[in-house]
Amino acid sequence: MEIVPSTFLAFAAVLAMLLRGPYAAISIFMALIPFGATAAFNLPALGGASIGLADLGAVAIFGLVCLLPGAPERIAGTMRPWQPGFFLLLLALACIIAALFLPRIFAGQTEVFGISRSEGQIGIVRLPLSPGTGNITQLFRMMLGFLTFFALATLMRRRPDSGIVLRAMIVCTIVQFALGWTDVALHALGLGDALDLLRTANYSMLSEARMGGIKRMVGGFPEASSFGYLTLGLFAFWLQLWISAPGNRAAPWMLAASAILLIRSTSSAAYVAAAAFLISFAAWTLLTRLRRNASRRAVAIAATAGLALWIGALAIFAAYQLVQPFADFLDKALLDKMGSSSGVERMSWNSQAMVNFSDTLSFGAGLGSVRASSWLAACLGSIGLIGTGCYIAFLISLLRLPCPPEPQLRDSTLRGLKSACLAVLFSAMLTHATPDLGVIFFALAGLAAGLSRGAVLESRRQRSDPAAELPGRASTIQQRSQALFGPGP
């Protein structure tokens, strides 16, 4: 194990989580997620793999859950049949089999794109399939995501308080905003190396990259696309909350902050995924809320959004035709992306992943064996048809999570979490090299699953025995949330 300067920050965060308890630890854990390029420590024995701050935080919060009374029963309850945790358990079993056995079963029968660190051959190369350290490291990262989901889902099912979620999302957004602008400001002052104390993971750091003459915002991540990946999830959450909970005082400020970061990130994947999400979000909202008598606020939002889109489209077209620096930026960020050498190379990764899927009779070449440039292609090439089916079942069950309409702030928070998961999935479909959607996705999914299930169980208890409502505990929790974040609509 290699100790790095940020190791002390990692253990300080874990100590704070242990001292504050599991529910306060959720906010601390979410504050660690924007530090995507920061290692808690590195593992030279596993090919230089890095254990990040959020990775260590995931282990810590799962450990806190295990210390709760009746922890095994509570965690098992999160895996109840036909709930998201049940399908995630099936996916975990599929990933274990895919990582440990499939590279050996199909060794030499197909070629895969993987990372080579041998002398004179560093980077993405095409190699015959064989077992390697990548299978172990990718399985470990997937398991971290699963632990995150089960920990947060168990905690929120036990105490479905939307205030806990909102505090955690506010902290995550503020840290992301601060790191993003600190990165840009230090670079403008000629002090770009100052953040190297936080960039201690063994990743390729593209923190000095520019696009169209503009320094790309990477914040605490190694590259702009990773920064945009988290920012898009935050933007989607706050957009949904702002629309469905107009009385919430934090939502407009956090939405503005995340929107500014999204635009400034210069991540083409985030731009395209944001456009796909906004179109899907608008269509779904119209289909589910179309009424004969719409509210004045709904009409105002729809009219303003339509006018803003029209004006924005005209402004972009005019700037593209008249302002050469803007045209160069748009070409590099979006229009010329697929025709570039990088775009062609990434498409070849996806094509080879589908060849791997076919060569292995739809079983996949093994988790950690295949590198693609799309989440779906990576899943099919790595964990095969069965694993991908479990994954899709998990996602569908997640997006269909129910929630009692009252209190409305909790319902709006759950809608925001599901919107964030959908937006992050859109981004992963464009760029993700592996089936792992990241700790941030599984954190959002765990909060959503636990909040939904806890709310349903609480509603059932109230219907069966209204007098046994834990002496006003649910109403007290909601009153505290509204005092901090404003009432629901």
Summary of the structure (lengths in Angstrom):
residues: 489
radius of gyration: 22.7
end to end distance: 51.4
largest distance: 73.0
contacts: 1713
relative contact order: 0.14
helix: 70%
strand: 6%
